[in-house]
């Protein structure tokens, strides 16, 4: 096209573009009117253009679906009479009956069933309307669907029936209805967990646990990892649920793996009754906790004076003993803000000024956590107010001695810490700044995660501190699994923070911050990223900004597959499964793609041929999207436990990863010579 023809073409295009814009506006007006229950506006819009009736919003919602959601029965019928597509689906594959069930619109749901919509209609996650009604707590809709022939035990893609959805969302009345109608309590999800196991692990709802037991749930059911309801709820610290399980006669092992686990976490969560039962039953009070310390450390962290007294005076455990990280009982009490234990140990004559391997006193730890009351108390008791005596760490990789081919802990009490890590360590290309995600223990439920950082200043590494772009442990500002881009200009991380200020906390999404030469910018939501079903844990990005991640999708080959989303013209394209060479019937995840995209590290959960529950594998790109058969990295890297989150240093010399071989998530590192050694 020559230059002189362009104005004429623009004259032709402008009215067309204006018309398209107006049409889009009218369709959005129709959808808004349906949401608002404004029948008069709907009549006017459809009188002007009847074709608008099935127009969709950005998530494929139609006016009819929104009328169902809002319960506007008159508008539902009007739109139906004027051509609304009763088989319309949104981007998640939810049909009209899903929308009605989710919103609890029993009358509209009955109308939809009369229209012939299938009662067990499936969305992309293989969820039925019954799943939604159970999840949202709508007993009337649950009964309606069951009377209409819904399969009460039909599992979702992840193996969960409706009763599990009700249990996980604490929908007690709905659970009662499902149980009265014969819901199977021994159906297991992909992890081998029954509704009772999930209640014990995820919610700790004592009333729900009692209800499930009343209806015959197996109190000693075992999941695929060997855990029982009692071990899971003890691990989470759900005291009321623990008491219910004890009341109903749960087995209480006092030896072996589960016995030691119960003893450790009864102390760590301050579960006094369970701890006493275990101790009287012959459990060993001298076992080591997951930090390599004694149970006095665990009880001090939990703030249980009763257990501390038992261990200190009856069992004569040493209050000055240090664990793997150089911490003693007082350090844990100060770190967790246990004023009663600080006073108790001080009165017992414990030295207030001993320091951990990273040079922190009890007072330093209390100060780091912002526990001003405990800082003042320790000063009053004679604690040393001197700042942290952080070791002088010089040279690359936090000044640590380089490892050989066999994996070693990385930066003990600095990166590899007693809180455990939820992601590997990621360095900037110049090697002068490190980022990693760490846990923060809580008394009940899941630990929180946050991003810590250390950088080289004047040739020395600084003590860890919260990253500027994720400054707190609170869910609305925290982050997880940081990843520095190969060019060092961007840092990506996962977060549940609201998408807009003051908005709701959503699922995990990808966020990005940019380096401007002085620091990291305020993070923004990474636009255009394909939103996977289960975008959790480590992802990685190559020099082309192509995104590699794992997700559990109905179309996948196993419990988790690895996907790639190409970055094209500033937008991430829909993700593609990496195929049968990489993905199997087992679970694959936590991918690391090399900057050049020529090799891929990932984990595979294959206990039959692997070393443990999850091993690290490597595969090499041959051409295009073809890859070599993955190779296990072997016993120098993998263990009989679980390894995850592999990541290679910017210079390609070292592998960093998380291992549970010491019973807690810690960062290990090893020489990465295997990359060239295994290359075909």
C-alpha positions in Angstrom: 0.0 0.0 0.0 1.4 3.4 -0.9 1.4 6.4 1.4 -1.3 8.3 -0.6 -3.8 5.5 -0.2 -3.7 5.3 3.6 -6.0 8.3 4.4 -8.7 6.9 2.2 -8.4 3.5 4.0 -8.6 5.3 7.4 -11.8 7.1 6.3 -13.3 3.7 5.5 -12.1 2.1 8.7 -13.1 4.8 11.2 -16.9 4.3 10.9 -16.4 0.5 11.1 -14.3 0.8 14.3 -16.8 3.2 15.8 -19.6 0.8 15.1 -17.7 -2.1 16.6 -16.9 0.0 19.7 -20.6 0.9 20.0 -21.6 -2.7 19.7 -19.2 -3.7 22.4 -20.6 -1.0 24.6 -24.2 -2.1 24.0 -23.3 -5.7 25.0 -21.7 -4.6 28.2 -24.7 -2.4 28.9 -26.9 -5.5 28.5 -24.8 -7.5 30.9 -24.8 -4.7 33.4 -28.6 -4.4 33.1 -28.9 -8.1 33.8 -26.7 -7.8 36.9 -28.8 -4.8 38.1 -32.1 -6.5 37.4 -33.0 -3.6 35.0 -35.6 -5.3 32.7 -36.6 -2.0 31.0 -33.1 -1.3 29.8 -32.8 -4.9 28.6 -36.0 -4.6 26.6 -34.7 -1.4 25.0 -31.3 -2.8 24.0 -32.7 -6.0 22.6 -35.4 -4.1 20.7 -32.6 -2.1 19.0 -30.4 -5.2 18.4 -31.7 -8.7 19.2 -28.3 -10.2 18.4 -26.9 -8.8 21.6 -28.6 -11.4 23.7 -25.7 -13.8 23.7 -22.8 -11.4 23.7 -20.1 -12.2 26.3 -17.8 -10.3 28.6 -14.1 -10.9 29.0 -14.7 -14.2 30.9 -17.4 -15.4 28.5 -20.2 -14.5 30.9 -23.5 -13.6 29.2 -26.4 -11.5 30.3 -28.4 -14.7 30.9 -25.7 -16.2 33.2 -25.5 -13.0 35.2 -29.3 -12.8 35.6 -29.1 -16.4 37.0 -26.3 -15.4 39.3 -28.2 -12.4 40.7 -31.4 -14.3 41.0 -33.5 -12.1 38.6 -36.0 -14.8 37.6 -38.1 -12.4 35.4 -35.0 -11.4 33.4 -33.9 -15.1 33.2 -37.2 -15.9 31.5 -37.3 -12.8 29.3 -33.8 -13.5 27.9 -34.7 -17.1 27.4 -37.7 -16.1 25.4 -35.5 -13.8 23.3 -32.9 -16.4 22.3 -30.5 -16.7 25.2 -28.3 -19.7 24.7 -29.2 -22.2 27.5 -25.9 -24.0 26.8 -23.7 -20.9 27.3 -20.5 -21.5 29.3 -17.9 -19.2 30.8 -14.1 -19.5 30.4 -14.0 -22.1 33.2 -16.6 -24.3 31.5 -19.3 -23.5 34.0 -22.8 -23.7 32.6 -26.1 -22.2 33.7 -26.7 -24.8 36.4 -23.2 -24.3 37.8 -24.0 -20.6 38.1 -27.3 -21.2 39.8 -25.8 -23.7 42.2 -22.9 -21.5 43.1 -25.2 -18.6 43.9 -27.8 -20.7 45.7 -30.7 -20.0 43.3 -32.8 -23.0 44.0 -35.9 -21.8 42.1 -33.8 -21.0 39.0 -31.9 -24.3 39.3 -35.3 -26.1 39.3 -36.3 -24.2 36.2 -33.0 -25.2 34.5 -33.5 -28.8 35.3 -37.0 -28.6 33.8 -35.4 -27.2 30.6 -33.4 -30.4 30.4 -30.0 -29.2 31.5 -27.9 -32.2 32.8 -27.8 -32.4 36.5 -24.3 -33.7 36.5 -23.0 -31.1 34.0 -19.2 -31.0 34.1 -16.9 -28.0 33.8 -13.2 -28.0 32.9 -12.3 -29.3 36.4 -14.9 -32.1 36.2 -16.9 -30.3 38.9 -20.7 -30.7 38.9 -23.3 -28.2 40.1 -23.4 -30.3 43.2 -19.8 -29.6 44.0 -20.6 -25.8 43.8 -23.7 -26.0 45.9 -21.7 -28.0 48.6 -18.7 -25.7 48.4 -20.9 -22.6 48.8 -23.1 -24.0 51.5 -26.6 -24.2 49.9 -28.4 -27.2 51.4 -31.6 -26.5 49.5 -29.9 -26.6 46.2 -28.0 -29.7 47.2 -31.3 -31.5 48.0 -32.8 -30.3 44.7 -29.9 -31.6 42.7 -29.9 -34.9 44.5 -33.6 -35.3 43.9 -32.9 -34.6 40.3 -30.5 -37.5 40.1 -27.1 -35.9 40.9 -24.3 -38.4 41.6 -23.5 -37.7 45.2 -20.1 -39.3 45.1 -18.9 -38.1 41.7 -15.3 -36.9 42.0 -13.8 -33.8 40.6 -10.6 -33.8 38.5 -8.6 -34.0 41.7 -10.7 -36.9 43.1 -12.9 -34.9 45.5 -16.7 -35.5 45.9 -19.2 -33.0 47.1 -18.8 -34.0 50.7 -15.1 -33.1 50.6 -16.0 -29.6 49.2 -18.4 -29.0 52.1 -15.9 -30.2 54.6 -13.0 -28.1 53.3 -15.2 -24.9 53.3 -16.7 -25.7 56.8 -20.2 -25.9 55.4 -21.6 -27.9 58.3 -25.3 -27.9 57.4 -24.6 -28.9 53.9 -22.3 -31.7 55.1 -25.2 -32.9 57.3 -27.5 -33.1 54.2 -24.9 -35.0 52.2 -24.2 -37.4 54.9 -27.9 -38.1 55.5 -28.2 -38.8 51.8 -25.4 -41.4 51.9 -22.3 -39.6 50.9 -19.3 -42.0 50.9 -16.8 -41.0 53.6 -14.0 -43.2 52.4 -13.6 -41.7 48.9 -10.0 -40.5 48.5 -8.5 -37.6 46.6 -5.3 -37.7 44.5 -3.3 -37.7 47.7 -5.2 -40.6 49.3 -7.1 -38.3 51.7 -10.6 -38.9 52.9 -12.8 -36.0 54.1 -11.7 -36.6 57.7 -8.0 -36.6 56.7 -8.6 -33.3 54.9 -10.5 -31.8 57.8 -7.7 -32.7 60.1 -5.0 -31.3 57.8 -6.7 -28.2 56.3 -9.3 -26.8 58.7 -9.1 -28.4 62.1 -12.8 -27.9 62.5 -13.6 -30.0 65.6 -17.4 -29.9 65.0 -16.9 -31.2 61.5 -14.5 -33.9 62.6 -17.1 -35.0 65.2 -19.8 -35.1 62.6 -17.8 -37.2 60.2 -16.8 -39.6 63.0 -20.5 -39.9 64.0 -21.3 -41.0 60.5 -18.6 -43.7 60.5 -15.5 -42.0 59.1 -12.4 -44.2 59.6 -10.5 -42.4 62.5 -7.3 -44.1 61.6 -7.4 -43.8 57.8 -3.9 -43.4 56.2 -3.1 -41.2 53.2 -0.5 -42.0 50.5 2.3 -40.5 52.8 1.4 -42.6 55.8 -0.3 -39.8 57.8 -3.4 -40.3 59.9 -6.0 -37.7 61.0 -4.2 -37.5 64.4 -0.7 -36.9 62.9 -2.1 -34.3 60.5 -4.1 -32.3 62.9 -1.2 -32.4 65.5 1.1 -31.1 62.8 -1.2 -28.2 62.2 -1.7 -27.5 65.9 -5.5 -27.8 65.9 -6.0 -28.5 69.6 -9.8 -28.9 69.6 -9.6 -31.3 66.7 -6.9 -33.3 68.4 -9.2 -33.6 71.5 -12.0 -34.9 69.4 -9.8 -37.6 67.8 -8.6 -38.6 71.3 -12.2 -38.6 72.5 -13.2 -41.0 69.7 -10.3 -43.4 70.4 -7.7 -42.6 67.7 -4.6 -44.8 67.7 -1.7 -43.1 69.5 1.6 -44.6 68.5 4.4 -43.9 71.0 7.3 -45.2 68.9 8.3 -45.4 65.3 8.0 -42.7 62.7 4.5 -41.6 63.6 5.1 -41.8 67.4 8.2 -39.6 67.1 6.3 -37.2 64.8 3.4 -36.9 67.3 5.9 -36.3 70.2 7.8 -33.6 68.3 4.7 -31.7 67.2 2.8 -32.1 70.4 5.7 -30.2 72.0 6.1 -27.8 69.0 2.4 -26.8 69.1 1.9 -26.8 72.8 -0.6 -29.7 72.9 -0.2 -30.4 76.6 -2.8 -33.2 76.8 -1.4 -35.2 73.9 2.1 -34.7 75.1 1.3 -36.0 78.5 -0.5 -39.1 77.0 2.5 -39.8 74.8 5.0 -39.4 77.7 3.0 -41.6 80.0 2.7 -44.2 77.2 6.4 -44.5 77.0 7.4 -42.1 74.2 11.0 -41.0 74.3 11.4 -37.4 75.4 15.0 -37.4 74.2 14.2 -37.6 70.5 15.5 -34.8 68.2 13.2 -32.4 66.5 13.5 -31.5 62.8 16.1 -28.8 63.6 18.5 -31.2 65.3 17.6 -29.8 68.7 15.8 -31.2 71.7 12.1 -31.0 72.5 12.7 -28.2 75.0 13.4 -26.0 72.0 10.1 -27.0 70.5 8.1 -26.4 73.7 9.8 -23.1 74.3 8.8 -22.0 70.7 5.2 -23.1 71.4 5.1 -21.2 74.7 4.0 -24.2 76.8 5.2 -23.7 80.4 3.7 -27.1 81.3 5.8 -29.0 78.7 8.9 -26.9 79.4 8.6 -27.8 83.1 8.3 -31.5 82.4 11.3 -31.5 80.1 13.5 -29.3 82.2 12.8 -30.7 85.7 11.5 -34.2 85.2 13.4 -35.3 82.1 16.4 -33.0 82.8 16.9 -31.7 79.2 19.7 -29.2 78.8 18.3 -25.6 78.3 21.6 -24.5 76.8 21.9 -27.2 74.2 22.1 -25.8 70.6 20.5 -27.2 67.5 21.8 -27.4 64.0 21.5 -23.6 63.6 23.1 -22.7 66.9 19.8 -21.9 68.6 18.8 -22.8 72.2 15.5 -22.7 73.9 15.7 -19.0 74.8 16.3 -18.1 71.2 13.1 -19.8 70.2 11.1 -18.2 73.0 12.3 -14.7 72.1 11.8 -15.3 68.3 8.2 -16.5 68.9 7.4 -13.9 71.5 6.8 -16.2 74.4 7.1 -13.9 77.4 6.3 -16.5 79.9 9.0 -18.8 78.7 11.6 -16.0 78.6 10.9 -15.3 82.3 10.9 -19.0 83.1 14.2 -19.7 81.5 15.7 -16.5 82.9 14.7 -17.6 86.4 16.2 -21.0 85.7 19.6 -19.3 85.1 19.8 -19.6 81.3 22.5 -17.3 79.8 20.6 -14.5 78.0 23.4 -13.6 75.6 24.4 -16.7 73.7 24.3 -16.1 70.0 23.3 -18.3 67.0 25.5 -19.3 64.2 24.6 -16.1 62.4 25.5 -14.0 65.4 22.0 -13.2 66.8 21.2 -13.0 70.5 17.7 -13.6 71.9 17.2 -9.9 72.0 18.3 -9.5 68.4 15.8 -12.2 67.4 12.9 -10.5 69.3 13.9 -7.2 67.7 14.0 -8.7 64.2 10.4 -9.9 64.7 9.2 -6.6 66.0 8.5 -7.9 69.5 9.1 -4.7 71.4 7.7 -6.0 74.7 10.2 -8.9 74.7 13.0 -6.6 73.7 12.3 -4.5 76.8 11.9 -7.5 79.0 15.3 -9.0 77.8 17.0 -5.7 78.4 15.5 -5.5 81.9 16.7 -9.0 82.6 20.2 -8.1 81.6 20.2 -9.1 77.9 22.9 -7.7 75.7 21.5 -4.9 73.5 24.4 -5.0 71.1 23.4 -5.4 67.4 23.7 -8.7 65.5 27.2 -9.9 65.2 26.7 -11.1 61.6 29.7 -13.0 60.3 32.0 -11.2 57.8 30.9 -13.0 54.6 33.0 -12.0 51.6 33.1 -13.4 48.1 30.5 -15.0 45.8 27.5 -16.9 47.1 27.3 -15.3 50.5 31.0 -16.1 51.1 30.3 -19.9 51.4 32.9 -22.5 50.7 32.1 -24.0 47.3 30.6 -27.5 47.4 31.6 -30.6 45.5 29.3 -32.9 43.6 27.6 -34.0 46.8 24.9 -31.7 48.1 25.5 -29.6 51.2 23.4 -27.2 53.3 23.8 -23.6 52.0 24.6 -20.7 54.3 23.5 -22.3 57.6 21.3 -20.1 59.8 21.3 -17.5 57.1 19.5 -19.1 54.1 19.2 -22.7 55.3 17.4 -21.8 58.5 15.2 -23.5 61.1 12.0 -21.9 59.7 12.5 -23.8 56.5 12.4 -22.5 53.0 9.6 -22.7 50.5 11.7 -21.8 47.4 15.3 -22.1 46.3 17.7 -19.1 46.2 17.9 -16.9 43.1 20.8 -14.6 42.5 21.1 -11.5 40.3 23.4 -12.1 37.2 26.2 -10.1 38.9 25.9 -12.4 41.9 25.6 -9.5 44.3 22.0 -9.9 45.5 20.2 -13.1 46.6 16.5 -13.7 47.1 14.8 -16.7 48.7 11.4 -17.5 50.3 11.3 -18.6 53.9 8.5 -19.8 56.2 7.3 -18.1 59.3 5.8 -20.6 61.8 2.3 -20.0 63.2 0.6 -21.5 66.2 -2.2 -23.0 64.2 -2.6 -24.0 60.5 -0.2 -23.3 57.7 3.0 -21.4 58.1 3.3 -18.1 56.2 5.9 -17.5 53.5 7.9 -14.4 52.8 10.8 -13.2 50.6 14.1 -12.5 52.3 17.1 -10.9 50.6 20.8 -10.3 51.2 23.2 -8.3 49.1 26.8 -7.5 48.9 27.7 -4.0 50.2 31.3 -2.8 50.2 32.4 -6.4 49.6 30.4 -8.0 52.4 27.0 -9.6 52.5 24.3 -8.0 54.6 22.1 -9.8 57.2 18.8 -11.1 55.7 15.9 -8.8 55.6 12.4 -8.7 54.1 12.4 -7.8 50.4 11.3 -4.2 49.7 8.6 -5.4 47.2 7.2 -7.9 49.7 7.8 -6.1 53.1 5.7 -8.2 55.5 4.7 -11.8 56.3 1.0 -10.8 55.9 -0.8 -12.5 53.0 -1.8 -9.2 51.4 1.8 -8.0 51.0 3.9 -11.2 51.1 5.5 -13.1 48.3 6.9 -16.6 47.5 9.4 -18.3 45.2 11.3 -15.3 43.8 13.0 -15.7 40.4 15.4 -13.2 38.9 15.3 -13.0 35.1 18.4 -13.9 33.2 19.1 -10.3 32.3 18.6 -9.1 35.9 16.1 -6.5 34.9 13.0 -8.2 36.3 12.2 -10.3 39.4 9.1 -12.5 39.3 7.3 -14.0 42.3 4.0 -15.5 43.3 1.6 -13.7 45.7 -1.9 -13.8 46.9 -2.1 -10.1 47.3 -5.2 -8.2 46.0 -5.1 -7.3 42.4 -6.2 -3.8 43.3 -5.8 -1.8 46.6 -8.4 -2.8 49.1 -9.6 -5.7 46.9 -10.1 -9.3 47.9 -7.2 -11.7 48.5 -7.2 -14.0 45.5 -5.4 -17.2 44.5 -1.7 -17.2 43.7 -0.7 -15.1 40.7 2.5 -14.0 39.0 3.8 -10.6 40.0 6.8 -8.7 38.6 9.1 -6.0 39.8 11.7 -4.1 37.7 15.2 -3.0 38.7 15.8 0.6 37.9 19.5 0.8 38.8 18.8 1.9 42.4 16.3 -0.7 43.6 13.2 -2.7 42.8 10.0 -1.1 41.7 6.5 -1.5 43.2 5.3 -4.9 41.9 2.6 -5.2 39.3 0.5 -8.1 38.2 2.1 -9.8 35.3 -0.5 -9.1 32.6 -1.5 -11.7 30.0 -0.2 -14.7 31.9 -2.3 -17.8 31.2 -3.9 -18.4 34.6 -3.3 -22.1 35.3 -5.5 -24.2 37.5 -2.9 -24.7 40.2 -0.2 -22.1 39.8 1.8 -23.0 42.9 5.4 -23.2 43.7 8.4 -22.8 41.5 8.3 -21.5 38.0 11.1 -20.2 35.8 11.7 -17.9 32.8 14.3 -18.1 30.0 16.0 -15.2 28.2 13.1 -14.9 25.8 10.8 -14.5 28.9 9.0 -17.8 28.1 7.4 -19.0 31.2 7.7 -22.6 32.5 5.4 -23.8 35.3 3.6 -26.9 36.6 -0.2 -27.3 36.9 -2.7 -30.0 37.6 -5.1 -29.9 34.6 -7.7 -32.3 33.5 -6.0 -32.7 30.2 -2.7 -33.6 31.9 -1.0 -36.9 32.1 -0.6 -37.1 35.9 -1.2 -35.3 39.1 1.0 -32.5 37.9 2.5 -31.6 34.5 4.9 -29.0 33.2 3.7 -26.4 30.8 5.3 -23.6 28.8 3.7 -20.3 28.0 5.5 -18.4 25.2 6.0 -14.7 25.5 5.1 -13.1 22.1 4.7 -9.4 21.4 4.5 -8.6 25.1 1.8 -11.1 25.9 1.9 -14.7 27.3 0.2 -17.1 25.0 -2.0 -20.0 26.3 0.3 -22.6 27.9 1.1 -25.8 26.1 1.8 -29.2 27.8 5.5 -30.1 27.3 4.5 -33.6 26.1 5.0 -37.2 27.0 8.8 -37.2 27.2 8.7 -34.8 30.1 5.3 -35.5 31.6 4.2 -38.9 32.8 1.5 -40.6 34.9 3.6 -39.5 37.9 3.7 -35.9 39.1 6.2 -33.5 37.5 6.7 -30.0 38.8 9.0 -27.1 40.0 10.7 -26.6 36.6 13.9 -24.6 36.0 14.7 -23.7 32.4 18.2 -22.6 31.5 18.6 -19.0 30.3 19.2 -20.3 26.7 16.4 -22.8 27.0 18.7 -25.7 26.2 18.0 -27.8 29.3 15.3 -28.3 31.8 15.5 -29.4 35.5 12.4 -30.5 37.2 11.1 -32.9 39.9 9.3 -36.1 39.4 7.4 -38.0 42.1 8.3 -41.6 41.2 9.0 -43.7 44.3 9.3 -46.9 42.2 12.4 -46.0 40.1 13.6 -42.9 42.0 15.5 -42.4 45.3 12.6 -40.9 47.3 9.3 -39.2 47.2 10.5 -36.6 44.7 13.7 -36.5 42.7 15.4 -33.9 40.4 15.7 -34.8 36.7 17.4 -33.2 33.8 16.4 -33.2 30.1 18.0 -31.5 27.1 16.4 -29.8 24.2 17.3 -31.4 20.9 15.5 -29.1 18.5 12.3 -27.1 18.6 10.0 -28.6 21.2 11.8 -32.0 21.4 13.6 -33.2 24.5 15.8 -36.0 25.6 14.5 -38.7 28.0 14.9 -37.2 31.5 17.8 -38.4 33.6 17.8 -38.7 37.4 20.6 -36.6 38.9 21.6 -39.5 41.2 22.4 -40.1 44.8 24.7 -37.1 45.2 21.8 -34.8 44.8 18.7 -36.9 45.5 17.8 -38.6 48.8 15.3 -41.0 50.2 13.2 -38.0 51.1 11.9 -35.2 48.8 13.9 -32.8 46.7 12.2 -29.8 44.9 12.8 -26.4 43.4 16.0 -26.9 41.5 17.7 -23.7 40.3 21.1 -23.1 38.7 23.4 -20.1 39.6 23.8 -17.4 37.0 27.3 -18.5 36.1 26.1 -22.1 35.6 28.4 -23.5 38.3 26.1 -24.5 41.1 22.7 -26.2 41.6 20.5 -24.9 44.4 17.5 -26.9 45.6 15.3 -27.7 48.6 15.5 -31.0 50.3 13.5 -32.5 53.2 16.3 -35.0 54.1 16.7 -33.3 57.5 12.9 -33.4 58.1 12.4 -29.8 57.2 12.7 -27.8 54.0 16.3 -26.5 53.7 18.3 -25.1 50.8 21.2 -27.3 49.6 23.7 -26.7 46.9 26.1 -28.8 44.8 28.5 -28.4 41.9 26.6 -28.4 38.6 29.1 -30.4 36.7 26.4 -32.9 35.8 25.0 -30.4 33.2 27.9 -31.0 30.9 28.5 -34.5 32.0 25.0 -35.8 31.2 24.6 -33.7 28.0 24.2 -36.0 25.0 
